[in-house]
């Protein structure tokens, strides 16, 4: 049975991921009565089975690798062993803690959590289907769709979470297998390659494009490929994955390498890391006429409005960068416009990319190739971490900072970092680009010594052709 439940809300948000829950909190701060519909656990994919627990595992993997080199720090240990199970258990505890944190924030800000599956039931109406099948309809002046995305299946690689994993299945394992085959060398594939290689798995990666981390600058991709190969990871780029046959004790996989030569090998497990698709099905979009594109994404304008008045969409379900921080920012922009407190719009050209493997990779803006293709007269500076005392002292001096500037205005067109704490340091370039800083202004800001942040200043100087410590 279903029926209208309670007083109307100013805003109902369908989905509680980093876009949905942040939008709900900001809307409540602005004085709206807000409800957030969530089928499963508050925090969505990112918090529960994505960003947060993955980073917990990567932190454990880094410590494993540090302990392997412990002797250089005077750490002597006999019979040292590495077990994925405690690290996996810890990652779940971290996710649980963050989930409880979102629930606390909802309570603090008086956001109503509607447990169940949400779908549009007509203009200004959202139906919530509970786990027991009961249904209730809630009225709202505004509705935000924040339903996120899910792993994409390939026709020749069907995820079953038993032998063929998505990122979710890879997160839930308590034992590192002897062999793991990864299809896709984007951020997800490379992060899990880091984790499992650290815990002893023989990892093979197949990527259709001509380099790993294909969204990054070509020099960064080449550096990371060399680094992973030194760790014993087999990488095949410009390769075509052809099929997987699940056996009783493993998976038989076939692919063709860059030369067209066929390969067949048996592995314990396969991880499918070939992208994500939007969760735009069974949302009742057709009941009110909300449009989707040919891939299922929901088109929106600069204020995150769909083609139907009063209905908005944010996060992965609208496309562009499928990143948590982009979703959160869209959520804030969206509800502030709804409330009449215009936040401006989202600068999609200044969204940072981060890959949390080791060494870390982060970037913002244009790659060198993109800058040249756009016709900019550029100067490129590259500064190695070996020139930064703090990096050398920490024992992590691999990698570099690369800065691309426009010679005409000295604008920071792009910044690319591979090395220690890259995902933290990139924020300085994001802020610099947001404030329209020149490369000279980035360098003139005094950076404390000895810190990794000095690499930002040296990268800026390198783009001017005058680095100091190399």
Secondary structure as UniProt FT lines:
FT   STRAND          9..14
FT   TURN            18..19
FT   HELIX           20..29
FT   TURN            30..31
FT   STRAND          34..38
FT   TURN            42..43
FT   HELIX           44..49
FT   HELIX           51..68
FT   HELIX           70..73
FT   HELIX           84..108
FT   TURN            109..110
FT   STRAND          112..115
FT   STRAND          117..122
FT   TURN            123..124
FT   STRAND          125..129
FT   TURN            131..132
FT   STRAND          135..145
FT   STRAND          149..151
FT   TURN            155..156
FT   STRAND          164..165
FT   HELIX           167..171
FT   STRAND          179..183
FT   HELIX           187..198
FT   TURN            199..200
FT   STRAND          202..206
FT   TURN            214..215
FT   HELIX           218..230
FT   TURN            231..232
FT   STRAND          234..236
FT   STRAND          240..247
FT   TURN            248..249
FT   STRAND          250..256
FT   TURN            258..259
FT   STRAND          262..267
FT   STRAND          269..272
FT   STRAND          276..278
FT   TURN            281..282
FT   HELIX           285..288
FT   TURN            294..295
FT   TURN            302..303
FT   TURN            309..310
FT   STRAND          311..313
FT   HELIX           315..318
FT   HELIX           324..338
FT   TURN            339..340
FT   HELIX           348..350
FT   STRAND          353..355
FT   STRAND          360..365
FT   HELIX           368..373
FT   TURN            374..375
FT   STRAND          378..384
FT   HELIX           385..387
FT   HELIX           389..394
FT   STRAND          400..406
FT   TURN            407..409
FT   STRAND          411..419
FT   TURN            420..421
FT   HELIX           422..434
FT   TURN            435..436
FT   HELIX           439..444
FT   TURN            449..450
FT   TURN            452..453
FT   HELIX           454..463
FT   TURN            464..465
//
